[in-house]
């Protein structure tokens, strides 16, 4: 019975650790419950009073504090290299006393009764930097969990969308996943042999988790285009000086960014030194690969105004990446499961993804108009990408797959024609369409070659191989 209890506790630990869509909701719910419990713990004359804790800490310039985080971070590196306090200060870093003061100031602001997620996020980042530079090994994942929740909550808040929060969240998220402890093979075998039916069932679920966490890490690999774009923008000088740098972008800002983009495309003018629509899309497409930021992505989509085909296509592009993430996680999680139920579920997810891309083309009449820009070509190229990337799953229903491949070729030819009819600068779209076209033609030939009977005469059976020296 004790062994089963250990397994159940481990199962619970893994369930709360898995970075699913409910993470931020559960994190904030738990935070509220803890806050209420603390308030209820106070009784009598002192209930609800705060004067015994001293004066309310004064708010500080949070934008300046965010800039100071880099100095705080670099100061640890200088100390580890053996640098002196004087050298660190002269290099624009902090002395040890300044670091302590900075840490205390942020902690007080975060723990004040009216503290906003912005201050708590800053406290979470400082805690994370401290943790990375400490020798703490026990309960490390619990601290990282708390830091992740604090920064995630700031991203969810209106005005919390910034490269500062986004890149720190990504850093903490990767660290969180890399410290995830897998269920050991020896423990799994021991439980399945001696733990009884219930324990064996739980152990099987835990064992399957080993395929999930590495896959979450693959989704946010720096080589992935969506992640690469976010990191590039976070280093761009013009982006750093904008609302996306330290101050934060509001959802009203997002509406205005897309409205201005539409006006500029109509008047052929450019008012910004960088494309702010691309920056907002970098947030959304990166976050779409992180299930626990689902609510943040939905808020960004809701903020994009419905003022024409182009803005609708941007929203639909985000949804496509969300659906691809779902398909990739499902495939990664159940890749060793050969059951009919799994095959059916995965096929339905991917087939829905393909049909969604084709539906965007038809809904917006894209096949009847010249390609105006990359966003207009995106669903054409993505539908082909899906048919190629998920070939092993979709070809299980061969007849439907062949029809989809044939339809895909028509769509690719349409986008090539549309790109050639449009203004110059769209040659990359045409080239990509041609690459996909060749791949799909090759797949069709392979399927037909397997199905068609060969005209060759049957190979005669070989007789017994003569023995050596015979």
N, C-alpha and C positions, 0 to 999 in steps of 0.2 A: 504493500500500500504506500509505503514511503517513497518507493521508486517511482510509482505512478504520480505521486504528488510533485516530485521533482520534475517529471516530464511535463506535467500540466503547467508548472511555473515557467519552465523554459518556453513552452508554446506561447504563453501569455507574453513573455518578454519579446519573443520574435514578432508576434502580431503587432505589438505597439511600436516596434522598431521599423517594420517594413514601411518604406516611404510611399504610402498610398494617397489617394485623393482626399481622404478624411483627415490627414495629418494636422493641417492648420486649424480646422474646426475643433478637433479633439484637443489640440494644444491650448487654444483660447478658452475652451470650455473648462479644462482642468485648471487654468490660471484663475478663472472667475470663481470656481468652487473653492480654491485655496484662499482667495481674497475674502470670500464670504465667511469661511471658517475662522479666519483670523479676526474678523470683525465681531463674530459671535462669541469669540473667546474673551472679549472684553466685557466686563460687567459693571453694574453699579454706577457710582459717580463718574468714573473715568471712561465709561462707554462712549466710543466715538470721538474722544478728545485726542488731540495730537500735541498739546503744548508741552507735555512732559518729554517729548522727543526732540525738543528744541525748535528753533525757527525753521520754517519751510525753506529748503535750499533754493538759492536764487538760480533762475534759469540762465544758462550761458549761451553763447553764440554757437549753435549746433553745426552750422556750416563750417566755421573755423575749427571746431572740434573734430569734424570729419577729416579735415586737412591734416590735423595733428596726429591722426591715427597712423598715418604713414611714418611719421617721425617716431612715434611710440613703438611701432613694429621694427623699424630699422635700428632703433636703440638696442634692442635685444641682440641683434646680430653683431653690432659693434662690441657689446660686452662679451659675447661669446668668442669673438676674435681676439679678445684680450686688450681692447682699446681702453684708454683712460677716459674718465668723465670729462676732462677738459677737451680731449680730441673729439668726443662725441658731440659736445655742445657746439664746438667750433664748426663741425660738419653739418650743423642744422638739426641735430638730434637732441634727445632729452637726457638730462642728468638723471641719476637714480631717484633723487628727491622730487624732481619734476614729474617723473613717471608715476611715482606714488601719489603725488598731488592730483595729476590728471586722472588716474584710476579712481581715486576717492570722489572727485568732483562728479564724474560720470555716474558712478554708483549711486550717489545721493540724488541726482536728478532723475535717474531711472526708478528709484524706489519711492519717490515722493507720491502722495495720494493722487495727484492729477497728472501723473506722468503719461506722455503719449508714446505710442509704439516707436516713434522716431528716436526718443531717448533710450528706450529699452533695447532697440536694435544696436545702438552705439555701445551700450553696456555689454550686449551679447558678443559683439565683435572684439571688444577689449578682453572679455573673459576668454574668448577663443584664442586670442594671441597669447595671453598668459598661460593657458593650458598647453599650447604648442611649445612653449619655452620652459615648461616645468617637467619634473620627473614623475608626475602623477600617473599611476597606472590603474588604480581602482576607481570604479564609477566614472571612468573617462567618457564612456558613451552617453551617460546621463547628462553630463555637462554639455557635450556637443549637441545633444538633442535639444537642450534648453536654448543654446545659442542659435541653433537653426530655427527654432520656433519664433524667437524674438525678431530675427531679421526677416523671416517670412511674413510675419504679421505687419511689419513696416511696409513691405512691398504691397500688401493687400490694402493698406490705408491710402486714401486719396492724398496725393502729393508725395507718396513714398517711393514712387517709381524713379529710380536713378541708377546710373552705372555703379555708383558706390555700393548701394544695397545689392544690386544684381550680381556683381562680381564677387562680393563677399559671401553672398548666399551660395553661389556656385562653389566657391572654395570650401566652405563649411560642409556643404552637401556631399562633396566628393570625399572629404575626410570622414564624414559620418558613415558613408557606405564602405569605405576601405577598412574601417575598424569593426565592421559587422562580423560577429563570430558565427561560423557555420556549425551545423550539427555534425559531430564527429562520426565517422564510419563505425568505429568500435562501439560507441554508445548506441548507435542505431541497431546494430546487430544484437547487442546485449538485451535491449528492450524488446525487440521483436521475438527473441527466444524465450524470455522469462517474464515479460511484463503483463501478459494476458491480452485479451482481445482489444480492450479499450486503449491500453498503452500502445499496442502495436499500430492501431489506427492513427493515433496521435503522432507516433514516431514517423509513420509514412508521410504524413503531411509536412512534418518538419524536414524530413529528408529532401522533399521536393523543393524546399526553399533554397537549396544550394544553387539552383539554376536561376533564381530570380535576381539576387543582389548583384552578381557580376554583370547581368544584363542591364540593370539600371546604370551602372558605371559606363558601359559601352555607349549608352544613349547620350551621355554628356561628355564623351571623349573630345578632347580639344581639336581633333581632326575632323569632327563633324561640322558641316558647313554652318549650321545654325549657331553652334557654340563659337566657332572661329569668328563669325561676323560680330557677335557680341563683344568678344575680347578685343577685336580690332577697334571697334567704336569706343570702347572704354579707354583706349590709349590715344585717341584722336584729340588733338589740342583744341579744336573748335568745339567738339562735343563736351569736353571737360569744362569749357567756359560757359556752356549753355545751361539750361534748366536740367539737362540730363547728367550734368557733372555732379554737383553737390546738393543743389537746392531741392531738386525733385520735380517730376512732371505730374501735373494733376490730370484727371480724366477730362476736365474742360479743356486743358491744353491739347490733349489728344484730338478732341473734336476740331479745334481750331487748326491744328496741324494738317489734318486731312482736308478741311475746307479750303485752306490756303493752297494746298497742293492742286486741288481741282481748279481753283481760280488761275493758278499759274499755268496749268496745262492749256487752259482756254485762251489766256492772254499771251502765252509764250514768253513769260518773264520768270526770273529767278530772284528771290529776295534773301535767300540764306546761303551761307558758305558751305553747308552740307545738307544732305537730304534728310530732313527730320522724319519723314514717313518711314524711311529705311531704318532709322534708329528705333522707332516704336515697333516696327516689325521685327527687329533684332531681339527686343525684349520678348515679344509674343512667341516667336518661333523657337527661341531658346527655352522659354518656360514651358512650351507645349511638350517638350521632351522630359519634363519633370512632373510626374503625376500629382505630387503634393502641391503644386502651384496651379492646379486646375482653376481654382476660383479667381486667381489673379489674371489668368488668360481670358476667362469669361468676362471679367470687368473691362479688359482692354478691348475685346471685341464689341462689347456693348457701347463703349465710348466712341468707336468709329462710326461716323454718321452715315446713314443710308441716303446718299445724295447722287447716286448714279451707279453705273455698271462698275466703274473702277474701284470705288470704295467697297462695294459688295464683293468683288474679287479678292480684295485684300483680306476681308473677314473669312472668306471661304478658303483661302490659302492657309490661314491659321488652323481652320478646322481639319483640313487635309493632314497637316502635320500631327494634330492630336489623334486622328484616326490611325495614322501610320505608327505612332507610338503605342497605341493600344494593340495593334497587330503584332508589333515587334515584341512587346512584353508577353503577350499570349504565346507567341511562338517560342520565345526563350524559356518561359516557365514550364511549358508542356512538351518540350522538344523530344523527350524520351518516352512520352506517353503515346502509345500506338493505338489507343482505343478509338472506336467509331465516334463516340461522343466528342472527344477532343477534335478529331478530324472535321466533324460537321461544324463545330463551333468556330474553329479557325477559318474554315472555308467561308462561312457566312460573314465573318468580320472582314476578310480580304475582298470578297465579292462585293460587299456593301461599299467598301472603300473605292473600288474600281467604278462602280455604278454612280457613286457620288461625284467623282471627277467628270464622268461623261455627262451627268445631269447638270453640272455647272455650265458646260459648253452649250448644251441645248437650251437651258433656262435663260442664258444671256445672249443667245443667237450668235455665239462667237464664231461658229463655222461659216457664217454668211458675210462676215466683215473682215477687212484687213487687220492684221495684227498691229496694234498700236505701240505696245511695249511688252516687257517681260511678263508683267502680271497677266496680260491677256493670253500669253502662250503657256503659262504655267499649268493649267489643267490638261492641256493637250499633251504636254511632255510627261506629266505625272501619271496619267492613265496608262501610258506605254511603260513607264518605269515600274508600275505595279505589276503589270502582266509579265514583265521580264523577271523582276526580283522575287516574285512569289510563284514562279512557274511550277515548282514541285507540288504545291498545294492546289493551285487552280486546275492543273491538268488531270486531276482525279475525275473531273467531269469534262471529259475530252471534247464532246460536241459543243458544249457551251463555251469552252475555252477557245476552240477554233473560231467560233463566230466572233468572240471578243477580239481575238487577234486580227481577224479580217477587218473588223470595225476600226480597230486601232490604226491600222495602216491607212485607211481612208482619212482619219482625223489628222495623222501626222502629215499626210500630203496636203491637207487643207491648211495647216499652220505654216508649212513651208511656202505655199502659194501666198498666204496672207502676209508673211514676213517679207517676201520679195516684192509685193505690191506696196508695202508701207515704205516709210522713209528709211534711209540708210542707217546702219548701226545695229541692225537686227540679224546680222550674219551668224552670230553665235547661236541664235535660236534655230536657224535653218540647219546649221551643222549638227546640233544636238538631235534635232528631229531625224536627220539622215542616219545618225549612229543608231538611234532606237529602231528606225525602219529596217536597217540591215539585221539587227538582232532578232526582231520579230519574224522577218522572212526566214531566217535560219531556224527558228523554233518551229515554224509551220512546216518546213521541209523535213525536219527531224521527226515530227509526229507522223507525217504522211509516209515517210520511209519505213517507219515501224509498222504502220498499218498495211501498206501495200505488199502483196505477195511477190516474192522474187522470181525471176525467170530462169535462174540458174538451175542446172541439172543437179539432182541430189548427190551429195558427196558419197562415193562408195565407202562401205565400211572397211576399216583396216583389219588385216589379219593379225594373228599373234606376232609379236615382235620376236625375231629370231634371237636366241641366246648368243652371247659373245663366244666366239670360237666354234659355233655350231655349224 
